[in-house]
């Protein structure tokens, strides 16, 4: 799975062989922070430093959807 930015559309997307999942900037930031070292709480804390509002369950729900829909491996390159 790869995280890409489509400049023409101004949107991020996760690409896998089977799907394209358009995500917002917050979702892209979560994917970039999913490095296998940070906990959900650490990712949430980092995002709260970047964005005005990050609800407690948002990061956990996004990561759960990422794992459920797209598998566990994420390639940032």
C-alpha positions as CSV (number, residue, x, y, z in Angstrom):
1,X,0.0,0.0,0.0
2,X,1.3,3.5,-0.9
3,X,0.3,6.9,0.3
4,X,0.2,9.4,-2.7
5,X,-0.8,13.0,-3.2
6,X,-2.7,14.0,-6.3
7,X,-1.7,17.6,-6.8
8,X,-4.3,18.1,-9.6
9,X,-7.1,17.1,-7.3
10,X,-5.5,18.4,-4.1
11,X,-6.1,15.1,-2.3
12,X,-4.3,12.2,-0.7
13,X,-5.0,8.6,-1.5
14,X,-3.9,5.2,-0.3
15,X,-3.3,2.9,-3.3
16,X,-3.3,-0.9,-3.2
17,X,-3.5,-3.3,-6.1
18,X,-7.2,-3.7,-5.6
19,X,-8.4,-0.2,-4.4
20,X,-7.9,3.5,-4.1
21,X,-9.0,5.1,-0.8
22,X,-9.2,8.9,-0.9
23,X,-8.3,10.4,2.5
24,X,-8.1,13.9,3.9
25,X,-5.0,15.6,5.2
26,X,-5.6,14.3,8.7
27,X,-5.8,10.7,7.4
28,X,-2.6,11.2,5.5
29,X,-0.9,12.4,8.6
30,X,-2.1,9.4,10.6
31,X,-0.7,7.0,7.8
32,X,2.6,8.9,7.9
33,X,2.8,8.4,11.7
34,X,2.0,4.7,11.6
35,X,5.6,3.5,11.8
36,X,5.2,0.5,14.0
37,X,6.8,2.4,16.9
38,X,4.2,4.9,18.0
39,X,1.1,3.9,19.9
40,X,-2.4,5.2,19.0
41,X,-2.1,7.6,22.0
42,X,1.2,8.9,20.7
43,X,-0.2,9.4,17.2
44,X,-3.2,11.3,18.7
45,X,-0.9,13.5,20.7
46,X,1.2,14.3,17.7
47,X,-1.9,15.2,15.7
48,X,-3.2,17.4,18.4
49,X,-0.1,19.5,18.0
50,X,-0.9,19.9,14.3
51,X,-4.7,20.2,14.2
52,X,-7.2,22.1,16.2
53,X,-9.5,19.2,16.9
54,X,-8.7,15.5,17.1
55,X,-11.4,13.5,18.9
56,X,-10.2,10.6,21.2
57,X,-11.6,7.8,19.0
58,X,-10.9,9.3,15.6
59,X,-7.3,7.9,15.3
60,X,-8.2,4.5,16.6
61,X,-11.2,4.2,14.2
62,X,-9.1,5.3,11.2
63,X,-6.3,2.9,12.0
64,X,-8.8,0.1,12.6
65,X,-10.4,0.8,9.2
66,X,-7.0,0.9,7.6
67,X,-6.1,-2.5,8.9
68,X,-9.5,-4.0,8.2
69,X,-10.0,-2.7,4.7
70,X,-6.4,-2.5,3.4
71,X,-4.2,-4.9,5.4
72,X,-1.6,-4.1,7.9
73,X,1.5,-3.2,5.8
74,X,1.8,0.4,4.7
75,X,4.6,1.6,2.4
76,X,5.3,5.3,2.8
77,X,7.6,5.5,-0.3
